[in-house]
Amino acid sequence: MISEKKPVISTSPSDCIRIRVAILSSCLLVCVGCVPSSPVAAPLEQADENHAELENSSVPVPDPLQAVEQDQAGGTLSSDDIFNRNIALNVMRNYTHVSSYRRGAFGHFAHDGNPDTHWVIDPGEPSGTLRISWGLAVPVNRVGIVEKNSGGISSLKLELYSGKRWIVMEPVDPARRDHFHFDRMMASALRITVETGDEAAGITEVSVYDTEQDSPLPRYGSAALITAMRSSEAVMLFDGSPYVYSRAGRSHIDPGNAGARLADSWTKTVLESITQKLGGAVDAGEGDRLTVRLNGRNFTLDVGPEARVLENIEVLAENAGLDFLREGPLVMVGSRLEVLRRDAVVSDLEALLGRNP
């Protein structure tokens, strides 16, 4: 290889100083140009003129429980019931926004379907807001609100977001605040503002419906899949996927660990998930043994390091008197599985379980 001799450039001390100053000036200009501008407000925030001061205020130090809330909210991707037509049920819980909350009384508790959980504002604040979003605008015509300690709530205002602005809704009976029925309209979110003098008062549950439509909600799957699920009692998994589908909708195999998936290394976790979603229970026995109570039967499975997940699922099904079926990468366990073997249903299940949300 022929080497090329590079010219030698000599510089005086004063030249070196000027060069260093020029370089520092250039770096400063680059760094100044890299400073990000103020974030562009989302459409919902732009429309929220009444709470603009919250957007412009300094960011408070996060409550440690906020991390817990985010972790809990990320577990459910669907709902607790694929036949329920409540649009707000467990929808997009990571995007539920509240102005404040009492410790442990998180915002997403207001639409988790559980009457024993509630959103309660910070006791030190006289008013608060709750915002629930369900993504794209859909037709709605009814909203139900269940209050916690309703006597402690002095006022409640419900607004729906039309895609352009917030619209105040009036209750059916002015003397009550739990039932709103109105002409069908497109909406993608709701906002509830409450004023309270009772530190235990809050919102237990919010429900949103389109009563003029009886088809299943699209996020749970196709009409063919929902119809088939009405006729069967089954749990479906997809090879290598972290998701499981059942009458409770699509969720992570282990809501506390998004890495869990249908694989040999997660045999124990997969068996626990299947058993629980079919209404059974499991107990971790001594060593690598798992005691299962399912379908009126008790039995033990080996879940040691050499365990094979598909073999154990088949053994679980056989011991519980259930059916086991494989359709390519799709695995089904339960009863009356034949209705789930239709091409349209299989394709929908593969799409639901084989892709990220």
N, C-alpha and C positions, 0 to 999 in steps of 0.2 A: 504494500500500500504506500502510495506517495503521500508524505506529510507536507502540509502547506505551512510555511513560516508566517506567523502572525506579526504585524507591525507593532513595534513598541511605542506607546504614547507616553511622553513625559509630561507631568503636570507640576506646577509650582504649588507651594502651600496655600497661597491665596486662591488659586484655581480650585483646590480641593475644598476649601471652605465654601466657595460659591456653589460648587456641585452639591455639597451636603445640604445647603439651604434650599436649593431648588428641589432636591428629592423630598425633603421634609414638607415643603409647601405643596408638592404634588400629592403626597400621601394624605395631607390634611384635607385637600380638596376632595379626594376620593372618599375619605371617611365621612365628610360632611354630606356628600352626595348619597351615601349609603344609609343615612339615618331615615328610617321609615316614616312616612307621613301618618297622620291619624287614620285609624282604620275606618273603612267605609261602613256606615251603619247598615244592618240588614233591613229589608223592607218592613218587617214588623217593628223594628226599633225606630225607623223613620216616621212611622205612623203614630208612634207612642209619644205624642207631644206632652201628655200629662205627666210623664215620668222621664222627661229628657234630662232632668237634673241628676237622675241616677246614673245615666250613661256618661255624664261629664265629670262625675265625682271620682275621687281617687279610689283605687281598688283596695278593699279592706284585706286584712290578713285572713287567709282562708281558715275556716273552722275545720279542725281535724275530721269532724264527722262528714264534711263534704266529700272527702275521699271515699268514705264508707258508702255514702249515697251513690256516688258515681259507679262504684264497684257493684253495688246491688242493682242499680238501674240497668247495667249492661247485660245482665243475665238473661233476660227474657226478650226474645226477638219477635214473638207472636203474641199470644195471649194465654189465658187459662182455659179458653173454651172456643173452639173454632166455629161452633154453631151460634155463638153470641154475636149479635149485630151491633153491639155498642162500639161505635167508632173510636171512642176515647180509651177503651179498655187496654191498659198496658201499652199504649201506642207511643213509640219514640220517647221512652222515659228519660233518655239522656238529654233530651231537649226541653223537658219540663222546667220552667223558670219560675222562681218565686222571689219576692223582694226580700224575704227573710223567713226563718223557720226556727221553731223551738228545737232544742237539742233532741234528736231522735225522731222528730215529727216531720219527715221529709216531704218535699213537694210531690214526688211521684206516688206517695201513698194516697193522694186524692183521686187516682184513677187506676188503682191496682186490683179492684174488684173485691177487696177485703174489708168488711164492715168494721173490723177491729183496729184498722190503721187509719191515721188521719194526718192531714197537713194542718199545722198550727203555727201562726206567726210568732215571731220573737215576742216574749212577754213585755219587753220594754218599748214596743211600738204600738201605737193606737190603731194602725191600719196596715194592710198588706195586699199584695197582688199575687195571683196564681195564673200562669199562662201555660196552656196545653196545646201542642201543635201535632197535627196528624199528616203533615207533608203537603201533597197536592190538594187543591180545593176539591171538595166533593159536595153533592147535595145533602143538606141537613134540614130538618124541620122540628126537631124536639131536643131539648136539653133538660136533664134532671140533675138536681143538686141536693145532696144529703149533708146537712150541717151537723157539726159536733157542738153540743151545748148551744143550740140556736138562740136561746135567751140571752146569751152573752154577745151576740152579733147585732149591732145597732143598725147597720145598713149593709146591703149587698147589691152590687151592680154587675150584670153580665153583659159582655160584649163579644161579638163574633167578628173575625177578620175576613173580609170579602176578597182579599187579594189586593185591595187598594186602600181600604180604610177600615177602622173599627166602627162597628154599628152597635148601638145600645139596644138590647132586647128587653121587652117588658114581660113580666110573668103573667100567666093566665089569670091568676087571682092576685090583685095588688096586696091583699092581706097575707099572702104566702110567697115564699121565695124559692120553692123547691121544684116548680114545674113551669117550663117555658115551652109553648107550642106556637109556631108561627108559620107563615107561608114559606114553602120550600125555597132555599137560597144556597148559593155556593159559598163555602167557607173552608178555611184551612187551619184555623186556630180559634181558641176562645180565651178570654181573659176575665177573671173574676176579681173584683176589688171589694174587700170587706173592711168594715170599721168595727172594732170590738173593744169592750172594756173588761173582758173576761180572759184571763191568760190561758184558760183551758179551751176556749172556743176556736173552732176552725172548720175545715171542710173534710168530711169523711169520704165522699164519693161523688164524682162527676160522670154523667153518662150522656152520650150524644148519639142521636139516631136519625135515620132517614126512614120514616115509617111508610113511605110510599113505595119502597123497594124491599123485596123479600129475598133477593139473591144473596149468596154469601159474600162477605167482605173479601176483596181480591187478595189482600195480604195473607190470607190463610190458604190460598190455593184455588184451583179452578172449581167450577160448579160440579164437574164430574168427580173430582177428588172428594169434595165435601159430601156429595151424595153417597159415594162409596164408603166413606168413613161412618156415615150414619148406620150402615148395614154391617159394619165390622167393628171389632175391638182389637186394635193392632198398634204396634210400634214399628216404625221404619227407620233404617239407618243406611248410610251410603259408605262404601269402602273408602277409608282414609279421611272421611268428612268429620268435622267436630259437631255436627248437628244430628238431632233426632226429631222425628215427627210423630205426633200422636193426636189424640183428641184435645190435648192441651196446646196444639199448634207446634210450630217449629221452635226449638230452643237448643241451647248448647247441651251436649251430653253431660257435662259438668259445669253448671253456671259459675262456679267459683274458679274454674281453670279452663280458659278458652283453648288451651293446647290439647285437651283431652279429645280423642277421636276414635273412630272404629279401627283399631290396630291391636296387635297382640300385646304391646306394652301397656295398653290401657284396659286389659281384659276385665279386671275387677270393677273399675269405674263403669264400664259399659254394661256389665251385668246388673250392677246396682241401679243404673238409670232405667234399663228395660223393666226390671222388676217393679220399681216405684211407679213408673208410668202406666203399668198394667194393674195397679192397685195393690201390689204386694209389699213386702218388707224384707230387709236383709239385716243379718248380724254378722260381724266379722268374728269368725271363730279363732281357735288357736292356730298359730302358724299361717299357712297359706290356704286356709279353708274359709268358705263363705256359706253361711246358712241362709237358705232362702225359704220364705213363706209366700206362696203364690198359688192362686186358683184353688185354695183349700188344701194344698199339699205342702209338706215340709221336706226339704232335702238339702244336701250339702254339695258344693262344687269346689274343685281344686283350682285355685287361682295363683299358683306359684309362678316362678320366673319362666318356666317352660310352657305355660298355658297358652293355648291357641284360642283366640277370641271367637272365631266362627264355630269351632268345635264346641266350645262352652255354651254359646248361644243355642246351638242345636240341642245340646244336652239339657239345658234349662227348659227349652220348649217341651221336650219329650217328658221330662220329669213332672212338669206342670200340666201336662195334658193339653198342650197348645200346639198350633201348627208352626212350622218353620219353612220359609220359602226364600229362595235366591233367584233374582232376576238380573243377571249380570252383576254389576257392582252394588245392586240394591238388595238389602236384607230385610225381611219381614218376619215378625213374630206376633202371634195372637190367634184369634179365631175368625172364621169366615173370611179367609184371605182371598178366596177366589174372586171376589168383587173388585179387588185391588189389582188384578192382573190385566185389566184392560189396557190397551196401548195408551190411550189418552191419560189414564191415571198414572201409569208407570212413567210416562214422559214428564208429567207434572212433578211427581215425587223426585225424579232425577234432577229436575231443574231446581227444586226447592232445597234439596240436600246437597247437591253437587256444586253449588256456587256460593260465593260470599254475599252477605246482605247488600 
